[in-house]
């Protein structure tokens, strides 16, 4: 977790610098995590004391104790918490400082200074109604830059920032003030600047491989940029897509459309001639930009690999199907599991063994199985072999050497049913797909059907989807669907 995210912590409070583009709370069961859930998975037991809009950045306070929850609730209710926001507008207020009042709502505005062609304004909400500052800014005719809902003024992001908050500390009763630095994008309105600031707040040195630009989710349509230890891999989603100016040790580019997928080519920097290491959650993985259809690591599965790292897997048996370069297996093995990895490519299994060695894991203590997963699942069932955790992450579409065709939307339930006998009593089945046309509801149903068809029962089930860096544009649905099922 990046040091810039946590502004302050004690026994009562956790104060964070919320990035723009993350919900405080997960809005529905199939949505990406909110900051509250994300922090909870990192060991924080916290309560939500106030909220910021998804696209608003800045100071956010969570409670860690009953004392904090009760004290802050009273202070917010009695309007004793002082909140200071900063925002940019293309319009300059006609008055230096004034209060905009509506029934049961009040916001103080103060003009601060010009910033290039725009204007920096401070807002102090007396009350805390939904979208209050944004609505009031529109009413007084200097709407927030980037607020397409209340002003129709597009920008790199919503230029609204919770800069400072002051209240009485729940333990001492003394006033305390917490501040989140002004975003660099307020001066440099480039979407790439906003994208970098977002990632800088959520990643630290333990993870240097992530999605830097997520197309329209980062206001850079038709461009995806994945960053691997300072080396950038660009996907142009349309022939006419314009690539932003990127720095790095190497910048590679590839055209990726429904009709065409070109070989990666070097644009700037040093050519990559061999696999190189990156870090993810403290693990090492080897990457290459020109070897196969992917780089060697599916970054969108980062949170699921992190979960494996934190699971009590010492001495447990884990079966990783469609293992690719065995990243799931490495995470499970690092947690103490004995792993079996199956893949139809010897090259990828060899690559996987290199990933084991890169993490000081002895691959000879684990099993690497070459062949068709469907055939091996049947063989394992005939042998009555079982594992404590079975991982299924098949390609969306595939054809084996024997001509068998797999389509996730049509065949996933059958695949899960094949794997079911291999899950030990009380064990877990992990199912994942990136089939965009398969809804999360239907994906969960397919897994439940497979469980029931084989006479098993689900004791617990959890849904996961894309990590924060795979940002979504308004109206866009997360393509990744993963389900952890604990079976009887």
URJO-V823105 format. One record per helix or strand of 2 or more residues. SS is the DSSP state (hx for helix, st for strand). FROM is the first residue (numbers start at 1). LEN is the number of residues. Records with the same first field share a line. If there is no record, write none. Layout:
# URJO-V823105
SS->FROM-LEN + FROM-LEN
This chain:
# URJO-V823105
st->6-4 + 13-6 + 47-2 + 57-7 + 82-8 + 97-6 + 105-11 + 118-8 + 160-9 + 175-5 + 209-6 + 223-6 + 231-6 + 250-7 + 265-5 + 276-5 + 283-5 + 317-5 + 338-6 + 367-4 + 387-6 + 397-3 + 405-3 + 423-11 + 458-7 + 481-7
hx->35-6 + 66-12 + 132-8 + 184-3 + 191-12 + 215-4 + 299-12 + 327-8 + 346-13 + 363-3 + 373-10 + 408-13 + 440-14
